Amino acid sequence: MPPASRFGALVVSLLALGAAAVEASTIFDVKASPSVRLGSIQPMPEALRAILALYAMRGSTGCARASSEGPLRCALSTALGFASQCSPGQVDLVRTWFRDGVPPIDFSAANATDAAAGKLDALCGAFADPAAHGPSWRSLSLDRVGNQIQIRAVLATGENAVAIETRYLVLADRIQVLKHAEKPLR
């Protein structure tokens, strides 16, 4: 098996304002808006883009509207090239690659039902008010070894946060979830 390829110390750093997180033995003290660093994985393989698009769907971090009626634009979705958060293109990319199902990233019972029924757009974090206390990423990092990708993340909703670790197998035409674990943080 080839050695682990780390796409920078933190490939994607979506840290909520004022939050501190520990990821890969690195401490981040956020003083500004969330930042996304994807430069070290360009050109980005479509399967990896689909994985990150899924995480963008589940957390609305660094979001804003240009006008009260305009589309919601969030940091990770924008960095991945989508016109808006939860755009049809974003949802379709995730649906195309996750044919065998998506991992239950911070799912409620309703989310699990929607995911099982293939209603991926219902899993998307597109809040009418970007300041709403919906789920947002504190951190998101990835490692790749061969055709496996591991994501480590912290997702926060209000005062609650959960550490998420998921391993994926990338095949020629789909992504399979090998392992998924969530642990509430205190």
C-alpha positions as CSV (number, residue, x, y, z in Angstrom):
1,M,0.0,0.0,0.0
2,P,1.5,3.4,-0.9
3,P,2.4,5.8,1.9
4,A,-0.3,8.2,3.2
5,S,-0.7,11.3,1.1
6,R,-1.6,14.3,3.3
7,F,-3.0,17.2,1.2
8,G,-1.5,19.8,3.5
9,A,-1.8,19.9,7.3
10,L,-5.4,20.7,6.9
11,V,-6.8,20.6,3.4
12,V,-10.1,22.1,4.3
13,S,-10.3,24.3,7.3
14,L,-13.9,25.5,7.9
15,L,-13.7,26.8,11.4
16,A,-16.6,28.6,13.0
17,L,-15.9,32.1,14.2
18,G,-14.5,32.2,17.7
19,A,-14.1,28.5,18.0
20,A,-10.9,26.6,18.6
21,A,-10.4,23.0,17.4
22,V,-7.7,20.5,17.5
23,E,-7.1,18.5,14.3
24,A,-4.1,16.4,13.5
25,S,-2.2,17.8,16.5
26,T,-2.5,21.3,15.1
27,I,-4.4,23.9,17.1
28,F,-6.4,26.5,15.2
29,D,-7.5,29.8,16.8
30,V,-10.0,31.4,14.5
31,K,-9.9,35.1,14.3
32,A,-11.4,35.7,10.9
33,S,-14.0,34.1,8.6
34,P,-13.8,30.5,7.6
35,S,-11.1,29.6,5.0
36,V,-11.1,26.8,2.5
37,R,-7.7,25.6,1.2
38,L,-8.1,23.2,-1.7
39,G,-5.1,24.3,-3.7
40,S,-2.9,21.3,-2.9
41,I,-5.4,18.9,-4.5
42,Q,-5.9,20.6,-7.8
43,P,-6.9,19.3,-10.3
44,M,-9.4,17.6,-7.9
45,P,-10.6,14.1,-8.8
46,E,-14.4,14.1,-9.3
47,A,-14.9,11.5,-6.6
48,L,-13.1,13.6,-4.0
49,R,-15.2,16.6,-5.1
50,A,-18.3,14.5,-4.5
51,I,-17.2,13.6,-1.0
52,L,-16.5,17.2,-0.1
53,A,-19.8,18.3,-1.8
54,L,-21.6,15.9,0.6
55,Y,-19.9,17.6,3.6
56,A,-20.8,21.0,2.2
57,M,-24.4,19.8,2.1
58,R,-24.4,18.8,5.7
59,G,-22.9,22.0,7.2
60,S,-23.5,25.6,6.2
61,T,-20.2,27.3,7.2
62,G,-19.2,30.7,6.1
63,C,-22.5,31.5,4.4
64,A,-23.9,34.7,3.1
65,R,-26.4,36.1,0.6
66,A,-25.6,38.9,-1.8
67,S,-29.2,40.2,-1.4
68,S,-32.2,39.2,0.7
69,E,-33.5,37.2,-2.2
70,G,-30.2,35.9,-3.6
71,P,-28.9,32.4,-3.4
72,L,-27.1,31.2,-0.3
73,R,-23.4,30.9,-0.9
74,C,-21.2,29.0,1.5
75,A,-17.5,28.7,1.7
76,L,-17.0,25.0,0.8
77,S,-19.7,24.8,-1.8
78,T,-18.3,28.0,-3.5
79,A,-14.7,26.6,-3.3
80,L,-15.9,23.5,-5.0
81,G,-17.4,25.5,-7.9
82,F,-21.1,25.4,-7.1
83,A,-23.2,28.4,-7.9
84,S,-25.0,28.2,-4.5
85,Q,-25.4,26.0,-1.4
86,C,-27.4,22.9,-2.2
87,S,-27.6,23.7,-6.0
88,P,-29.0,21.0,-8.2
89,G,-25.5,20.4,-9.5
90,Q,-24.1,19.8,-6.0
91,V,-26.9,17.4,-5.1
92,D,-26.7,15.5,-8.4
93,L,-22.9,15.1,-8.0
94,V,-23.4,13.5,-4.6
95,R,-26.2,11.3,-5.8
96,T,-24.1,10.1,-8.8
97,W,-21.2,9.0,-6.7
98,F,-23.0,7.8,-3.6
99,R,-25.1,5.2,-5.4
100,D,-24.9,2.8,-2.4
101,G,-25.9,5.5,0.1
102,V,-24.4,8.3,2.1
103,P,-23.0,8.0,5.6
104,P,-25.3,9.2,8.4
105,I,-23.5,12.5,9.0
106,D,-25.2,13.9,12.1
107,F,-28.6,12.4,11.0
108,S,-31.9,12.7,12.7
109,A,-34.5,10.0,12.2
110,A,-36.0,12.1,9.5
111,N,-32.6,12.5,7.8
112,A,-32.1,8.7,7.8
113,T,-35.6,8.2,6.2
114,D,-34.8,10.9,3.5
115,A,-31.4,9.4,2.7
116,A,-32.8,5.9,2.4
117,A,-35.5,7.2,0.0
118,G,-32.8,9.0,-2.1
119,K,-34.0,12.4,-1.1
120,L,-30.5,13.9,-0.8
121,D,-31.7,17.5,-1.3
122,A,-33.6,17.1,2.1
123,L,-30.2,16.6,3.7
124,C,-28.8,19.8,2.5
125,G,-28.0,22.7,4.9
126,A,-29.5,25.7,3.0
127,F,-30.8,27.9,5.8
128,A,-32.9,30.9,5.0
129,D,-30.9,32.9,7.6
130,P,-27.2,32.3,7.3
131,A,-26.9,33.4,11.0
132,A,-29.3,30.6,12.0
133,H,-27.8,28.0,14.3
134,G,-27.9,25.1,11.9
135,P,-25.0,22.7,11.6
136,S,-21.6,24.2,10.7
137,W,-18.1,22.7,10.3
138,R,-15.5,23.6,12.9
139,S,-12.9,21.6,11.1
140,L,-12.7,19.2,8.2
141,S,-9.5,17.3,7.1
142,L,-8.7,14.4,4.8
143,D,-6.1,11.8,4.2
144,R,-5.8,9.6,1.2
145,V,-4.1,6.2,0.9
146,G,-4.5,4.6,-2.5
147,N,-8.2,4.5,-3.3
148,Q,-9.3,5.2,0.3
149,I,-10.1,8.6,1.7
150,Q,-10.6,9.3,5.3
151,I,-12.4,12.4,6.6
152,R,-12.0,13.7,10.1
153,A,-14.4,16.5,11.0
154,V,-16.1,18.4,13.8
155,L,-19.7,19.5,13.2
156,A,-21.3,22.0,15.6
157,T,-24.9,23.0,16.1
158,G,-25.3,25.8,18.7
159,E,-23.4,24.6,21.8
160,N,-23.3,20.9,20.7
161,A,-20.6,19.4,18.6
162,V,-19.8,16.0,17.3
163,A,-16.5,14.5,16.1
164,I,-17.0,12.5,12.8
165,E,-14.6,10.1,11.2
166,T,-15.5,8.4,8.0
167,R,-13.5,6.2,5.6
168,Y,-14.5,5.8,2.0
169,L,-13.5,3.5,-0.8
170,V,-13.4,5.2,-4.2
171,L,-14.2,2.8,-7.1
172,A,-14.3,3.7,-10.8
173,D,-18.1,4.6,-10.8
174,R,-19.0,5.1,-7.1
175,I,-18.0,5.8,-3.6
176,Q,-18.6,3.3,-0.8
177,V,-18.7,4.0,2.9
178,L,-16.3,1.6,4.7
179,K,-16.6,3.0,8.2
180,H,-18.4,5.8,9.9
181,A,-18.3,6.9,13.5
182,E,-19.5,9.9,15.5
183,K,-18.7,10.9,19.0
184,P,-20.4,13.8,20.9
185,L,-17.9,16.3,22.2
186,R,-18.3,17.9,25.6
